[in-house]
């Protein structure tokens, strides 16, 4: 009787220690992922290579170079499988001429304004457009002044609310003007629109992005203007209400062309049919180098998966990097991959997206059933090793939103206070990225991939 009693007592003694032992093992791996990313700075090195290509609008030669770069990089890193998924994408070219010049009154004649065409805008006639400028503060004022709009260039001087702490919420409240202003003004006979840049940074760099046209409404040119010149124009209109501007743009829409989602994966050792996607978008706007949007996300998800190979960890479930094509101009790549996922026999456990810049980690927003969200929340002590502070309910991201059959859609959320300083502008360059902030993001995503791969959802 002594021997069984001894065994039972020993088991009861060890029982409280077993979970702690597992916890310490996970913490050790999390810490190793963090230190390896910070010391190696591979994502930072890859971002330098990617951004050296320049801006990567979908369908452009630079975008094709980026596709080739990503495919070759993941092959060189030893991913189990790397392949391209064809995607038809729209094409729009900025052209070489973007000019807005005051031609009257004489006191400020010749003053050039810092403007840039919005993505998808039509150009002007070769000789340009000459018209008086009318300022409005919102769509309500546009409607109130509808009888005065015909033949004018409408200046939508709508600032981003600097008093809102959540900069993405502030952005979301005014982005409708970038998207819809051209067609709204064209209904009343406007010749063109100028949109105050949506940014948190007070400089003179125009911040661009996609705009849209309403079917059946005349297409008119649309440009963004830097904040300093927006204020200059607003003040000038107070003094000179009949101020005239000459606008010339040679941007144009081109026929659709083929591009690709770039996909690389590590096969799961126990459940290869269960897939965890780590996604970002490979395209960018042509202003700047697309460093924060979304070069940072591209290299973070690549490194998050590559860390498994570097640390000789075999994921139980398949880890798949998906570099989506054409997030900026219509989510073409997301739609193609979403259709593939829907028809596939694979089981989608989770999809994680990085598309908020390369800043210091803050949290993960999760779209999933409550029990799944609660399970992920229990992993916070491990994720804190990479400076993740919270896990809460929220959206996952634009590209992964098309993976409808995934159990969880998860958005990586870094600090957002500086993101719109750079977003869609010439400010978004490699030098705007801090290596430690970027690498902590890679590590945070890697730790979450490890936990989902090991424990499932």
C-alpha positions as CSV (number, residue, x, y, z in Angstrom):
1,X,0.0,0.0,0.0
2,X,2.9,2.4,0.6
3,X,4.0,2.5,-3.1
4,X,0.6,3.5,-4.6
5,X,0.1,6.0,-1.8
6,X,3.5,7.6,-2.5
7,X,2.6,7.8,-6.3
8,X,-0.8,9.4,-5.5
9,X,0.8,11.9,-3.1
10,X,3.5,12.8,-5.7
11,X,0.9,13.3,-8.4
12,X,-1.2,15.6,-6.1
13,X,1.9,17.5,-5.3
14,X,2.8,18.0,-8.9
15,X,-0.7,18.8,-10.2
16,X,-0.6,22.5,-9.4
17,X,2.8,22.8,-11.0
18,X,1.9,21.3,-14.4
19,X,0.0,24.4,-15.8
20,X,2.8,26.6,-14.6
21,X,5.3,24.4,-16.4
22,X,3.3,24.8,-19.6
23,X,3.0,28.5,-19.0
24,X,6.7,28.9,-18.5
25,X,7.4,27.0,-21.7
26,X,5.1,29.3,-23.7
27,X,6.6,32.3,-22.1
28,X,10.1,31.1,-23.0
29,X,9.1,30.7,-26.7
30,X,7.4,34.1,-26.7
31,X,10.4,35.7,-25.2
32,X,12.6,34.0,-27.8
33,X,10.5,35.2,-30.6
34,X,10.7,38.8,-29.3
35,X,14.4,38.8,-28.8
36,X,15.1,37.1,-32.1
37,X,13.1,39.6,-34.0
38,X,14.6,42.5,-32.2
39,X,18.2,41.3,-32.6
40,X,17.9,40.1,-36.2
41,X,15.8,43.0,-37.6
42,X,15.0,40.9,-40.7
43,X,11.6,42.5,-41.3
44,X,13.3,45.9,-41.2
45,X,15.9,44.8,-43.7
46,X,13.2,43.3,-46.0
47,X,11.2,46.5,-45.8
48,X,14.2,48.5,-47.0
49,X,14.4,46.2,-50.0
50,X,10.6,46.4,-50.7
51,X,10.4,50.2,-50.4
52,X,13.4,50.7,-52.6
53,X,11.1,49.6,-55.4
54,X,9.0,52.7,-54.8
55,X,5.2,53.1,-54.6
56,X,3.3,50.0,-55.8
57,X,-0.1,50.9,-57.3
58,X,-1.9,47.8,-58.5
59,X,-1.1,46.9,-62.1
60,X,2.0,49.1,-62.3
61,X,5.5,48.0,-63.2
62,X,6.6,48.6,-59.6
63,X,3.8,46.4,-58.3
64,X,5.0,43.6,-60.7
65,X,8.5,44.0,-59.2
66,X,7.1,43.8,-55.7
67,X,5.3,40.5,-56.6
68,X,8.5,39.0,-57.9
69,X,10.4,40.3,-54.8
70,X,7.9,38.7,-52.4
71,X,7.8,35.4,-54.3
72,X,11.6,35.1,-54.4
73,X,12.0,36.2,-50.8
74,X,9.7,33.6,-49.4
75,X,11.3,30.9,-51.6
76,X,14.7,31.9,-50.3
77,X,13.4,31.7,-46.7
78,X,12.5,28.1,-47.2
79,X,8.8,28.2,-47.0
80,X,7.3,24.8,-47.8
81,X,5.3,26.2,-50.6
82,X,5.2,29.5,-52.4
83,X,2.8,30.3,-55.2
84,X,1.0,33.1,-57.1
85,X,-2.8,33.5,-57.3
86,X,-3.9,35.5,-60.4
87,X,-6.0,38.6,-59.8
88,X,-7.4,41.0,-62.4
89,X,-6.8,44.6,-61.2
90,X,-7.9,48.1,-62.3
91,X,-5.2,50.5,-63.5
92,X,-4.9,54.2,-62.9
93,X,-1.9,56.4,-63.6
94,X,-1.2,59.7,-62.0
95,X,0.6,61.1,-65.1
96,X,3.3,63.8,-65.1
97,X,1.3,67.0,-64.7
98,X,-0.5,68.1,-61.5
99,X,-0.8,71.9,-61.3
100,X,-3.1,74.2,-59.5
101,X,-2.2,77.9,-60.0
102,X,-4.1,81.0,-58.9
103,X,-4.6,83.3,-61.9
104,X,-6.7,86.0,-60.3
105,X,-6.7,88.4,-58.4
106,X,-3.4,90.0,-59.3
107,X,-2.1,90.3,-55.7
108,X,-1.7,86.5,-55.5
109,X,-1.6,85.7,-59.2
110,X,0.9,82.9,-60.0
111,X,0.7,81.2,-56.6
112,X,0.9,77.4,-57.0
113,X,-0.9,75.2,-54.6
114,X,0.4,71.8,-53.4
115,X,-2.2,69.3,-54.9
116,X,-2.3,65.7,-56.0
117,X,-5.0,63.8,-57.9
118,X,-7.1,61.4,-55.9
119,X,-6.9,57.8,-57.1
120,X,-9.3,57.1,-59.9
121,X,-9.8,60.8,-60.8
122,X,-10.3,61.7,-64.4
123,X,-7.9,64.3,-65.9
124,X,-8.6,67.8,-67.2
125,X,-8.6,68.8,-70.8
126,X,-5.0,69.4,-72.0
127,X,-5.5,73.1,-71.7
128,X,-6.8,72.7,-68.1
129,X,-9.8,74.1,-66.3
130,X,-10.1,77.7,-65.3
131,X,-12.8,78.6,-62.8
132,X,-13.7,80.4,-59.6
133,X,-13.3,78.5,-56.4
134,X,-16.1,78.1,-53.9
135,X,-15.4,76.8,-50.4
136,X,-17.8,74.6,-48.5
137,X,-17.5,73.0,-45.1
138,X,-19.7,69.9,-45.6
139,X,-22.3,68.4,-47.9
140,X,-25.1,70.3,-46.2
141,X,-23.5,73.6,-47.2
142,X,-23.0,72.3,-50.7
143,X,-26.7,71.6,-51.0
144,X,-27.5,75.1,-49.6
145,X,-25.3,76.7,-52.2
146,X,-26.3,74.4,-55.0
147,X,-27.5,77.2,-57.2
148,X,-24.1,78.9,-57.0
149,X,-22.0,75.8,-57.8
150,X,-22.3,75.7,-61.6
151,X,-19.0,76.3,-63.4
152,X,-17.0,76.5,-60.2
153,X,-14.2,74.5,-58.6
154,X,-15.6,73.4,-55.2
155,X,-13.2,73.4,-52.3
156,X,-14.2,71.0,-49.5
157,X,-12.4,72.4,-46.5
158,X,-13.3,69.7,-44.0
159,X,-10.7,69.1,-41.4
160,X,-10.0,65.8,-39.6
161,X,-11.1,66.2,-36.0
162,X,-7.9,66.5,-34.0
163,X,-9.8,66.2,-30.7
164,X,-10.7,62.5,-31.3
165,X,-8.2,60.2,-29.6
166,X,-8.9,57.3,-32.0
167,X,-7.4,58.6,-35.2
168,X,-9.0,55.8,-37.3
169,X,-12.4,57.0,-36.1
170,X,-11.5,60.6,-36.9
171,X,-10.4,59.5,-40.4
172,X,-13.6,57.5,-40.9
173,X,-15.8,60.5,-40.1
174,X,-14.3,62.6,-43.0
175,X,-13.2,60.1,-45.6
176,X,-16.7,60.3,-47.2
177,X,-15.7,63.7,-48.6
178,X,-12.7,62.1,-50.4
179,X,-14.8,59.4,-51.8
180,X,-18.1,61.1,-52.8
181,X,-17.4,64.9,-53.2
182,X,-16.7,64.8,-56.9
183,X,-20.1,63.3,-57.8
184,X,-21.9,65.3,-55.2
185,X,-20.6,68.6,-56.6
186,X,-20.9,67.5,-60.2
187,X,-24.7,67.1,-59.7
188,X,-24.8,70.9,-59.3
189,X,-22.6,71.6,-62.3
190,X,-19.1,71.9,-60.6
191,X,-16.1,71.7,-62.9
192,X,-13.7,70.0,-60.3
193,X,-13.3,69.5,-56.6
194,X,-10.4,70.1,-54.1
195,X,-10.4,68.1,-50.9
196,X,-8.6,69.1,-47.7
197,X,-6.1,66.3,-47.0
198,X,-7.1,63.9,-44.3
199,X,-4.1,63.9,-42.0
200,X,-3.0,64.6,-38.5
201,X,0.2,66.3,-39.6
202,X,0.3,70.0,-40.4
203,X,2.4,70.2,-43.5
204,X,1.9,70.8,-47.2
205,X,2.0,67.2,-48.5
206,X,-1.2,66.2,-50.2
207,X,-2.7,62.9,-48.8
208,X,-4.4,60.9,-51.5
209,X,-6.5,57.8,-51.7
210,X,-9.3,56.3,-53.7
211,X,-12.3,58.3,-54.8
212,X,-15.5,57.1,-56.5
213,X,-17.9,58.3,-59.2
214,X,-21.7,57.7,-59.2
215,X,-23.1,56.0,-62.3
216,X,-24.8,58.5,-64.5
217,X,-23.2,61.6,-63.0
218,X,-20.6,63.6,-65.0
219,X,-17.0,62.7,-64.0
220,X,-15.0,65.7,-62.8
221,X,-11.4,65.9,-61.6
222,X,-10.7,65.6,-57.9
223,X,-7.5,66.5,-56.0
224,X,-6.2,66.6,-52.5
225,X,-4.5,69.7,-51.2
226,X,-1.8,70.1,-48.5
227,X,-3.0,71.6,-45.2
228,X,-0.9,74.7,-45.3
229,X,-2.2,75.5,-48.8
230,X,-5.7,74.6,-47.8
231,X,-5.5,77.3,-45.1
232,X,-3.9,79.7,-47.5
233,X,-6.7,79.2,-50.0
234,X,-9.4,79.5,-47.3
235,X,-8.0,82.8,-46.1
236,X,-7.5,84.1,-49.7
237,X,-11.2,83.4,-50.4
238,X,-12.3,85.6,-47.5
239,X,-10.4,88.4,-49.1
240,X,-11.0,87.5,-52.7
241,X,-14.3,85.7,-53.1
242,X,-14.0,85.6,-56.9
243,X,-10.5,84.0,-56.8
244,X,-9.8,82.0,-60.0
245,X,-7.7,78.9,-60.3
246,X,-6.2,77.0,-63.2
247,X,-6.1,73.2,-62.7
248,X,-4.3,70.8,-65.0
249,X,-4.1,67.0,-64.5
250,X,-3.1,64.3,-67.0
251,X,-4.0,61.3,-64.9
252,X,-6.0,58.5,-66.6
253,X,-7.7,55.2,-66.2
254,X,-6.3,52.3,-68.2
255,X,-7.7,48.8,-69.0
256,X,-7.6,46.1,-66.4
257,X,-4.5,44.0,-66.2
258,X,-3.4,40.8,-64.4
259,X,-1.5,40.8,-61.1
260,X,-1.2,38.3,-58.3
261,X,-1.7,37.5,-54.6
262,X,1.6,36.1,-53.3
263,X,1.2,33.2,-51.0
264,X,3.7,31.3,-48.9
265,X,3.1,28.6,-46.2
266,X,4.5,26.3,-43.7
267,X,2.6,23.0,-43.5
268,X,1.1,21.9,-40.2
269,X,2.7,18.9,-38.6
270,X,-0.5,17.5,-37.1
271,X,-3.4,19.3,-38.7
272,X,-2.2,20.4,-42.1
273,X,-5.8,20.9,-43.3
274,X,-6.4,23.5,-40.7
275,X,-5.2,26.9,-41.9
276,X,-4.2,30.1,-40.1
277,X,-3.8,33.1,-42.5
278,X,-1.3,36.0,-41.8
279,X,-2.2,38.7,-44.3
280,X,-1.2,42.2,-45.5
281,X,-1.6,44.0,-48.8
282,X,1.4,44.2,-51.2
283,X,0.1,47.2,-53.3
284,X,0.3,50.8,-52.1
285,X,-0.4,54.3,-53.4
286,X,2.1,55.9,-55.7
287,X,2.9,58.7,-53.3
288,X,5.9,57.9,-51.1
289,X,7.1,54.3,-50.8
290,X,4.2,52.6,-49.1
291,X,6.3,51.9,-46.0
292,X,3.7,52.1,-43.3
293,X,0.8,51.3,-45.7
294,X,1.3,48.5,-46.0
295,X,5.0,47.5,-46.5
296,X,5.3,47.2,-42.7
297,X,2.4,44.7,-42.6
298,X,3.9,42.7,-45.5
299,X,7.3,42.2,-43.8
300,X,5.7,41.6,-40.4
301,X,3.5,38.7,-41.5
302,X,6.4,37.2,-43.5
303,X,8.7,37.4,-40.5
304,X,6.1,36.1,-38.1
305,X,5.9,32.9,-40.0
306,X,9.7,32.8,-40.8
307,X,10.4,33.0,-37.1
308,X,9.1,29.4,-36.8
309,X,11.7,28.2,-39.2
310,X,14.5,30.3,-37.6
311,X,13.6,28.9,-34.1
312,X,13.0,25.4,-35.5
313,X,9.4,25.3,-34.3
314,X,7.0,23.1,-36.2
315,X,3.5,24.5,-36.3
316,X,0.8,22.0,-35.7
317,X,-1.5,23.8,-38.1
318,X,-0.7,25.3,-41.5
319,X,0.6,28.9,-41.4
320,X,-0.1,30.8,-44.6
321,X,1.2,34.2,-45.5
322,X,-1.2,35.9,-48.0
323,X,0.0,39.1,-49.6
324,X,-3.2,40.5,-51.0
325,X,-3.2,42.5,-54.3
326,X,-5.1,45.7,-54.8
327,X,-6.5,46.5,-51.3
328,X,-6.1,50.3,-52.1
329,X,-8.2,50.3,-55.3
330,X,-11.0,47.8,-54.8
331,X,-10.0,44.7,-52.8
332,X,-9.6,42.6,-55.9
333,X,-7.1,40.2,-54.3
334,X,-9.3,39.8,-51.2
335,X,-12.3,38.8,-53.3
336,X,-10.3,36.3,-55.3
337,X,-8.8,34.7,-52.1
338,X,-12.2,34.8,-50.4
339,X,-13.8,32.8,-53.2
340,X,-10.9,30.3,-53.1
341,X,-11.3,29.9,-49.3
342,X,-15.1,29.4,-49.7
343,X,-14.7,26.5,-52.2
344,X,-11.7,25.0,-50.5
345,X,-11.9,21.8,-48.3
346,X,-9.5,23.5,-45.9
347,X,-10.6,24.5,-42.4
348,X,-9.9,28.2,-41.6
349,X,-9.1,28.5,-38.0
350,X,-8.1,32.2,-38.0
351,X,-6.9,35.0,-40.2
352,X,-4.7,37.8,-38.9
353,X,-4.2,41.1,-40.7
354,X,-1.5,43.8,-40.3
355,X,-2.5,47.0,-42.1
356,X,-2.2,49.9,-39.6
357,X,1.5,50.8,-39.9
358,X,4.7,49.8,-38.2
359,X,4.2,51.4,-34.9
360,X,4.5,50.1,-31.3
361,X,2.1,47.1,-30.6
362,X,-1.1,47.9,-28.6
363,X,-3.6,45.1,-29.1
364,X,-5.6,42.7,-31.3
365,X,-9.1,43.3,-32.3
366,X,-11.1,40.1,-32.8
367,X,-14.3,39.3,-34.8
368,X,-15.3,35.9,-33.5
369,X,-17.9,34.1,-31.4
370,X,-17.8,35.1,-27.7
371,X,-16.2,31.8,-26.6
372,X,-13.4,32.2,-29.1
373,X,-12.8,35.8,-28.0
374,X,-12.6,34.7,-24.4
375,X,-10.1,32.0,-25.2
376,X,-7.8,34.5,-27.0
377,X,-8.1,36.9,-24.1
378,X,-6.7,34.3,-21.8
379,X,-3.5,34.4,-23.9
380,X,-2.8,38.0,-23.0
381,X,0.0,37.2,-20.4
382,X,2.0,35.6,-23.3
383,X,1.2,38.4,-25.8
384,X,2.3,41.0,-23.3
385,X,5.9,39.8,-23.8
386,X,5.6,41.6,-27.2
387,X,3.9,44.7,-25.6
388,X,0.4,43.7,-26.5
389,X,-1.8,45.5,-23.9
390,X,-5.3,44.4,-24.8
391,X,-7.5,42.0,-26.8
392,X,-11.0,43.1,-27.6
393,X,-14.0,42.7,-29.9
394,X,-13.6,44.6,-33.2
395,X,-12.9,44.3,-36.9
396,X,-10.2,42.2,-38.4
397,X,-9.3,44.1,-41.5
398,X,-10.5,44.8,-45.1
399,X,-8.6,42.0,-46.9
400,X,-9.3,39.1,-44.4
401,X,-13.0,40.2,-44.1
402,X,-13.6,38.3,-47.4
403,X,-12.5,35.0,-45.7
404,X,-16.1,34.4,-44.5
405,X,-15.5,30.8,-43.3
406,X,-12.8,31.7,-40.8
407,X,-13.5,31.0,-37.2
408,X,-11.8,34.3,-36.1
409,X,-10.8,37.4,-38.0
410,X,-8.1,39.3,-36.1
411,X,-6.6,42.7,-36.7
412,X,-3.2,43.6,-35.4
413,X,-3.4,47.1,-33.8
414,X,-0.3,49.2,-33.2
415,X,-0.3,52.7,-31.8
416,X,-2.4,54.9,-34.1
417,X,-1.4,58.5,-33.1
418,X,1.1,59.0,-35.9
419,X,-0.3,56.8,-38.7
420,X,-2.2,59.6,-40.5
421,X,0.9,61.8,-40.5
422,X,2.2,59.4,-43.2
423,X,-0.9,57.7,-44.8
424,X,-1.1,58.0,-48.6
425,X,1.5,60.7,-48.9
426,X,5.1,61.4,-49.8
427,X,5.8,61.2,-46.1
428,X,5.3,57.4,-46.1
429,X,8.9,56.3,-46.7
430,X,11.3,53.8,-45.2
431,X,12.9,56.4,-43.0
432,X,9.5,56.9,-41.2
433,X,9.8,53.4,-39.7
434,X,11.4,52.7,-36.4
435,X,13.1,49.2,-36.4
436,X,12.2,48.2,-32.8
437,X,8.5,49.2,-33.2
438,X,8.3,47.2,-36.5
439,X,10.0,44.1,-35.1
440,X,7.9,44.1,-32.0
441,X,4.9,43.9,-34.3
442,X,6.4,40.9,-36.1
443,X,7.0,39.2,-32.8
444,X,3.4,39.9,-31.5
445,X,1.9,38.3,-34.6
446,X,4.3,35.3,-34.3
447,X,3.3,34.7,-30.7
448,X,-0.4,34.7,-31.6
449,X,0.2,32.4,-34.5
450,X,2.1,30.0,-32.2
451,X,-0.7,30.0,-29.6
452,X,-3.4,29.4,-32.2
453,X,-1.3,26.7,-34.0
454,X,-0.6,24.9,-30.7
455,X,-4.0,25.2,-29.0
456,X,-6.5,25.8,-31.8
457,X,-9.7,27.8,-31.4
